[in-house]
Amino acid sequence: MTASTPPRPPVPGLGAGIAGALVGVVVGWYDEHARDLPWRAHDRTPWGVLVSEVMLQQTPVVRVEPAWRAWLERWPTPADLAAASSADVLRAWDRLGYPRRALRLQECARALVERHGGAVPDDEAALLALPGIGSYTAAAVRAFAFGRRAVVLDTNVRRVLARAVDGHALPAPSQTVAEVARAAAVVPPDDASAARWAQASMELGAVVCTARSPRCGACPLVSSCAWVAAGRPGDVHAHRRRTQGWAGTDRQVRGRLMALLRDAPAPVPEPALDDAWPATEQRARALAGLLADGLARELPSADDAPPSYALPS
């Protein structure tokens, strides 16, 4: 640590030396086991990192990687995406899920063109002011695109710290002020080490310290993990978690309708929506939601015929 480097703040439940050792072990593991992902390559751009972070929200890497490559080949800069039609954007998003993210990403691209000359800023406040960019994504872009110190706290990092430090099977359903403060205290004080820790801790949670089947035998923290030392107790927050199946939900109906509209070469007459889902109150509700979210548009028909539906123009 140099004279100009601020000291590491105390970590609740850990001394500064132990916190430093935790970081060192995880980063050392990452140096040997990191996956070769395109948004980590030396030639990736800040825009490419931002796109990857939006795509990876609630979507596994195996589905995102080919979509990310195709997206960056088609729209390599924010200006390229800003000029595209919303219909093309939604078709390119295909089945990544939560298609509203695609439109928000295009809104973000337009804001980057208007406010920042088409470049992705490294300032946290400027990132947070962009459409669809929350605290996690802003921190991730700062760390992964620019190598800046940021508190990158996704579900993977939260789980690693909950187990290794707190001895809990899983973190609480919602972040707490204390949890964020603890995570911030673990982050090394200098930019390069902090960015490396962010990447390493996220990777460890994604491929080893997983939610359902953690591979503790392959974990570099197994000998010091508070959760393992406690006998791997069950989830104390299980009663607070809400789970919802997929089959028969409004989300499934929305997905079916979106797939029909994406694949259709022309507007889809209302009776043809039966190919996606029967004409029920649930379908009407799902369709109304797509219209309200700007994911579909209604085209009135002449002579009192039923309307047709299409992707936004």
Backbone torsions as a table, in degrees:
resi	resn	phi	psi	omega
1	MET	NA	127.8	179.5
2	THR	-84.7	170.0	-179.8
3	ALA	-64.4	-26.0	-177.8
4	SER	-88.3	-8.8	-178.9
5	THR	-87.0	124.4	-178.9
6	PRO	-66.7	145.7	179.5
7	PRO	-66.9	152.5	177.1
8	ARG	-67.4	128.2	178.0
9	PRO	-68.1	157.5	-179.7
10	PRO	-63.8	144.2	179.3
11	VAL	-103.4	124.5	178.4
12	PRO	-53.5	121.2	179.0
13	GLY	87.0	-4.7	-179.1
14	LEU	-138.6	144.9	170.1
15	GLY	-81.1	162.8	-178.6
16	ALA	-60.3	-37.8	180.0
17	GLY	-65.5	-40.6	179.4
18	ILE	-67.8	-40.8	178.0
19	ALA	-61.4	-41.8	178.4
20	GLY	-63.8	-37.8	178.5
21	ALA	-66.3	-40.4	177.8
22	LEU	-58.8	-46.6	179.3
23	VAL	-62.0	-45.0	-178.1
24	GLY	-61.7	-40.8	179.8
25	VAL	-65.2	-45.3	-177.3
26	VAL	-68.2	-41.4	178.9
27	VAL	-65.8	-38.9	177.1
28	GLY	-62.0	-40.8	176.0
29	TRP	-62.3	-43.8	-178.3
30	TYR	-62.2	-38.6	-179.6
31	ASP	-59.0	-27.6	-179.5
32	GLU	-95.1	-29.4	-167.6
33	HIS	-119.4	4.8	-176.9
34	ALA	-60.2	137.3	175.2
35	ARG	-70.5	149.1	178.5
36	ASP	-89.0	91.5	-177.4
37	LEU	-109.5	142.1	-171.8
38	PRO	-63.7	-30.5	-179.8
39	TRP	-79.4	3.0	171.9
40	ARG	-105.3	-5.5	-177.1
41	ALA	-65.3	155.9	-177.7
42	HIS	-65.1	-25.4	-177.4
43	ASP	-94.4	6.1	177.9
44	ARG	-70.0	151.9	-178.2
45	THR	-102.8	161.8	173.8
46	PRO	-56.6	-36.0	176.4
47	TRP	-63.3	-42.2	177.8
48	GLY	-62.0	-38.9	176.8
49	VAL	-64.6	-45.0	-179.8
50	LEU	-61.2	-44.7	179.0
51	VAL	-60.1	-42.9	-179.2
52	SER	-62.7	-40.2	-178.3
53	GLU	-66.4	-37.9	177.5
54	VAL	-68.3	-42.7	-179.0
55	MET	-66.7	-34.8	-174.4
56	LEU	-77.7	-7.2	178.1
57	GLN	-65.6	112.3	177.0
58	GLN	61.4	24.0	179.2
59	THR	-136.6	130.3	-176.3
60	PRO	-69.0	154.6	-177.7
61	VAL	-56.9	-39.8	-175.2
62	VAL	-61.5	-29.0	177.0
63	ARG	-87.1	-29.8	-175.8
64	VAL	-76.5	-38.6	-171.2
65	GLU	-55.8	-51.3	179.3
66	PRO	-66.0	-35.5	178.7
67	ALA	-65.9	-39.9	179.6
68	TRP	-63.3	-44.4	179.8
69	ARG	-61.3	-44.7	-179.6
70	ALA	-65.9	-39.3	-178.8
71	TRP	-63.3	-47.9	-177.9
72	LEU	-70.4	-27.4	175.0
73	GLU	-69.4	-36.2	-177.9
74	ARG	-83.2	-40.2	-176.6
75	TRP	-130.4	75.4	-174.4
76	PRO	-71.5	-12.3	179.2
77	THR	-133.7	160.7	174.9
78	PRO	-57.1	-36.5	-179.5
79	ALA	-63.0	-36.7	179.0
80	ASP	-63.9	-45.2	-179.7
81	LEU	-69.7	-37.7	-179.4
82	ALA	-59.4	-32.3	-176.8
83	ALA	-86.9	-5.8	-176.8
84	ALA	-77.9	161.1	174.1
85	SER	-80.6	149.8	179.5
86	SER	-62.6	-33.7	178.3
87	ALA	-62.7	-43.6	178.7
88	ASP	-64.1	-38.4	179.9
89	VAL	-63.5	-45.3	-179.3
90	LEU	-68.4	-35.8	176.8
91	ARG	-66.8	-39.3	179.0
92	ALA	-68.0	-31.6	177.8
93	TRP	-66.0	-32.1	173.9
94	ASP	53.3	-119.4	-173.1
95	ARG	-108.6	30.2	177.0
96	LEU	-68.5	-18.7	178.5
97	GLY	92.7	155.3	-179.7
98	TYR	48.5	63.7	-172.9
99	PRO	-63.3	-15.4	175.2
100	ARG	-58.7	-27.2	177.7
101	ARG	-60.9	-35.5	-178.9
102	ALA	-63.8	-44.7	179.9
103	LEU	-68.7	-35.9	177.3
104	ARG	-67.2	-35.5	177.1
105	LEU	-65.4	-37.6	176.4
106	GLN	-68.3	-39.1	174.6
107	GLU	-60.2	-40.4	177.9
108	CYS	-62.3	-43.7	179.4
109	ALA	-60.2	-41.9	179.5
110	ARG	-65.8	-38.1	177.3
111	ALA	-66.4	-36.9	177.5
112	LEU	-63.4	-39.2	178.3
113	VAL	-66.6	-44.8	-175.0
114	GLU	-72.9	-37.6	-172.2
115	ARG	-101.2	-27.1	-170.6
116	HIS	-130.2	20.6	177.5
117	GLY	63.9	24.7	178.9
118	GLY	84.7	8.1	179.5
119	ALA	-107.4	151.2	176.2
120	VAL	-85.1	122.7	-179.0
121	PRO	-76.6	157.7	175.8
122	ASP	-102.7	0.8	179.2
123	ASP	-81.7	130.0	-175.0
124	GLU	-62.8	-42.9	-179.7
125	ALA	-63.1	-39.9	178.9
126	ALA	-66.7	-38.3	177.8
127	LEU	-65.9	-44.2	-178.6
128	LEU	-64.8	-23.6	-179.9
129	ALA	-80.0	-7.5	-179.2
130	LEU	-80.4	147.9	178.6
131	PRO	-59.6	132.8	174.4
132	GLY	78.0	4.5	-178.0
133	ILE	-104.9	114.4	177.5
134	GLY	-100.3	-172.0	-174.3
135	SER	-63.7	-40.0	179.2
136	TYR	-64.2	-50.3	-175.9
137	THR	-62.9	-39.9	178.3
138	ALA	-61.5	-44.1	179.5
139	ALA	-65.4	-41.9	-178.7
140	ALA	-63.8	-41.6	179.5
141	VAL	-64.8	-42.5	178.4
142	ARG	-60.3	-43.3	-177.0
143	ALA	-75.0	-49.3	-170.2
144	PHE	-85.2	-29.7	-179.5
145	ALA	-91.0	-33.2	-172.8
146	PHE	-119.8	-3.2	179.4
147	GLY	65.8	31.6	-178.1
148	ARG	-98.0	155.5	177.3
149	ARG	-70.5	129.1	178.4
150	ALA	-157.4	154.7	177.6
151	VAL	-92.0	95.3	-178.3
152	VAL	-91.7	107.0	-170.9
153	LEU	-127.7	81.8	175.0
154	ASP	-95.9	-173.8	-176.9
155	THR	-64.2	-32.2	179.7
156	ASN	-68.0	-47.3	179.7
157	VAL	-66.0	-40.3	177.9
158	ARG	-58.6	-41.2	-178.4
159	ARG	-68.3	-42.2	178.6
160	VAL	-59.0	-47.0	-177.9
161	LEU	-71.1	-36.3	178.2
162	ALA	-60.9	-40.9	-178.8
163	ARG	-78.9	-51.9	-172.9
164	ALA	-67.3	-37.0	-174.3
165	VAL	-101.0	-47.0	-173.0
166	ASP	-90.4	-20.7	-176.8
167	GLY	78.1	20.5	179.6
168	HIS	-99.9	146.6	179.6
169	ALA	-63.7	-41.2	-179.1
170	LEU	-145.5	153.2	176.4
171	PRO	-70.6	167.7	177.3
172	ALA	-62.1	156.2	-179.1
173	PRO	-56.5	-33.9	-179.6
174	SER	-123.1	146.0	177.9
175	GLN	-64.3	144.6	175.4
176	THR	-111.8	162.7	177.5
177	VAL	-60.5	-40.9	-179.5
178	ALA	-64.6	-38.7	-179.8
179	GLU	-64.8	-43.2	179.4
180	VAL	-64.9	-40.6	179.1
181	ALA	-63.9	-40.9	178.9
182	ARG	-64.6	-43.9	178.8
183	ALA	-61.9	-41.3	179.8
184	ALA	-64.3	-35.1	-179.0
185	ALA	-71.4	-27.1	177.6
186	VAL	-74.5	-31.5	-176.4
187	VAL	-61.3	128.4	177.8
188	PRO	-57.8	152.6	-174.3
189	PRO	-75.2	-22.8	-177.6
190	ASP	-95.8	155.3	-173.7
191	ASP	-59.1	-52.8	-172.9
192	ALA	-62.1	-46.7	-179.6
193	SER	-67.0	-38.2	-179.6
194	ALA	-65.0	-43.3	179.8
195	ALA	-64.8	-38.4	179.1
196	ARG	-67.2	-40.9	177.3
197	TRP	-62.1	-42.1	-180.0
198	ALA	-58.7	-46.3	-179.5
199	GLN	-67.6	-42.6	-176.2
200	ALA	-68.3	-45.1	-178.3
201	SER	-67.2	-35.1	176.9
202	MET	-67.5	-41.4	179.3
203	GLU	-64.5	-41.7	179.3
204	LEU	-60.5	-44.1	178.2
205	GLY	-67.0	-31.2	-176.8
206	ALA	-76.4	-35.4	-171.7
207	VAL	-115.8	-16.7	-179.1
208	VAL	-122.6	-57.9	-177.0
209	CYS	-87.1	59.3	-174.5
210	THR	-78.2	166.7	-174.4
211	ALA	-69.6	-46.4	-170.6
212	ARG	-95.2	-38.9	-176.0
213	SER	-134.1	69.5	-178.2
214	PRO	-63.3	138.9	179.5
215	ARG	-96.4	72.7	-173.5
216	CYS	-60.3	-31.6	179.4
217	GLY	-64.8	-21.5	179.9
218	ALA	-101.2	3.4	-174.1
219	CYS	-88.1	132.1	179.4
220	PRO	-69.2	-13.8	-178.7
221	LEU	-99.5	6.2	-171.6
222	VAL	-58.4	-35.3	-177.0
223	SER	-76.6	-16.2	-179.1
224	SER	-119.1	1.7	-175.0
225	CYS	-70.8	125.1	-179.4
226	ALA	-65.8	-32.7	-180.0
227	TRP	-69.3	-44.0	177.2
228	VAL	-63.3	-43.4	-179.9
229	ALA	-61.4	-30.0	-180.0
230	ALA	-84.1	1.7	-179.7
231	GLY	89.8	20.4	179.6
232	ARG	53.1	60.7	-179.6
233	PRO	-64.3	162.4	-179.2
234	GLY	-71.3	175.0	-177.1
235	ASP	-74.1	112.3	-179.2
236	VAL	-73.4	-14.1	-179.2
237	HIS	-101.9	10.7	-173.7
238	ALA	-57.2	-36.5	-176.7
239	HIS	-70.6	-13.6	-177.6
240	ARG	-98.0	-5.3	-175.7
241	ARG	-91.7	136.6	177.0
242	ARG	-101.7	129.4	177.1
243	THR	-120.3	144.5	-179.6
244	GLN	-138.9	130.2	176.6
245	GLY	-70.1	177.0	-178.1
246	TRP	-102.4	-44.2	-174.4
247	ALA	-61.2	127.9	175.5
248	GLY	82.3	1.2	-178.9
249	THR	-85.2	165.4	174.9
250	ASP	-60.0	-33.4	178.7
251	ARG	-62.5	-39.8	178.6
252	GLN	-64.9	-41.4	179.7
253	VAL	-64.5	-44.5	177.5
254	ARG	-58.5	-42.8	179.8
255	GLY	-62.2	-41.2	178.9
256	ARG	-64.7	-43.3	179.9
257	LEU	-64.9	-42.9	178.9
258	MET	-62.4	-40.8	178.9
259	ALA	-61.9	-40.7	178.7
260	LEU	-63.3	-45.0	-179.4
261	LEU	-67.6	-37.6	178.7
262	ARG	-63.3	-39.9	-174.2
263	ASP	-84.8	-13.4	-175.0
264	ALA	-77.5	133.7	178.4
265	PRO	-78.0	-12.2	-178.3
266	ALA	-146.5	167.7	176.7
267	PRO	-51.9	144.6	-175.1
268	VAL	-99.2	116.7	176.7
269	PRO	-61.5	147.4	-176.0
270	GLU	-52.5	-42.6	179.2
271	PRO	-60.5	-27.8	-178.8
272	ALA	-74.0	-11.8	175.9
273	LEU	-64.8	-17.4	176.5
274	ASP	-59.3	-24.0	178.7
275	ASP	-66.0	-24.0	179.3
276	ALA	-95.0	-42.0	-177.7
277	TRP	-162.1	141.5	179.7
278	PRO	-59.2	154.6	-178.0
279	ALA	-74.0	87.4	-179.2
280	THR	-121.3	173.1	175.5
281	GLU	-61.2	-35.4	179.1
282	GLN	-64.4	-41.5	178.6
283	ARG	-64.6	-41.5	178.8
284	ALA	-60.3	-39.8	179.2
285	ARG	-66.8	-43.1	179.4
286	ALA	-65.1	-41.5	179.3
287	LEU	-64.4	-41.6	177.9
288	ALA	-61.2	-36.8	177.9
289	GLY	-66.1	-40.8	178.0
290	LEU	-63.4	-40.6	178.2
291	LEU	-64.9	-43.6	-178.8
292	ALA	-65.9	-32.8	-179.1
293	ASP	-84.0	-0.8	-180.0
294	GLY	75.9	17.4	-179.6
295	LEU	-90.9	-12.1	178.3
296	ALA	-148.1	161.8	176.7
297	ARG	-135.0	149.1	179.8
298	GLU	-98.9	134.7	179.5
299	LEU	-115.1	107.6	-178.9
300	PRO	-61.2	146.8	178.1
301	SER	-108.5	156.7	-178.8
302	ALA	-81.2	162.9	172.9
303	ASP	58.4	39.0	175.5
304	ASP	60.2	18.7	175.6
305	ALA	-73.3	157.9	178.7
306	PRO	-60.7	150.3	179.5
307	PRO	-70.6	167.2	173.7
308	SER	-116.0	164.1	-176.5
309	TYR	-132.6	148.2	-179.7
310	ALA	-151.2	169.3	172.2
311	LEU	-66.6	157.5	176.5
312	PRO	-61.9	151.7	-176.9
313	SER	-77.4	NA	NA
